[in-house]
Amino acid sequence: MPIDEPVSAATELFVAKRVLDAHWTRALDRPWRVGGCMECRGRNHCPQLDWALALMAEVASIMLQKQ
């Protein structure tokens, strides 16, 4: 896949899951806290974790909509 092509929704979900897994497995004493990746800044700020949680919340809201 060339780098200039748009990213598919499936690829975004796969990457978001990897980000969540990194934060879950690397911060065992305090799961879902920053400290699981190279993008973590400070104790309460990680752009990657924020993005992954927002994407998962968006997907969940779509999946749980009443039809």
Steps between C-alpha positions, in 0.01 A plus 500: 500500500653835399546745782279769344186285493236561766500271802207261522273482804621145568862616508411783739325254733797263489741781590270628776486152653879478497523837677249385763686171544830684546354715776328206666799267502778747573336686785400199707490674836268768359325368185372749242738766627774664299835329493438235239645667193758745372237774453408524870560847642475552871283294733160568345556585136551267205379605155500142370294366791255791468463433126452124549238546773313759291502270196375203703226714656392614154489142371307385807246779461439400138472132586258560787263737321137402492384415155 
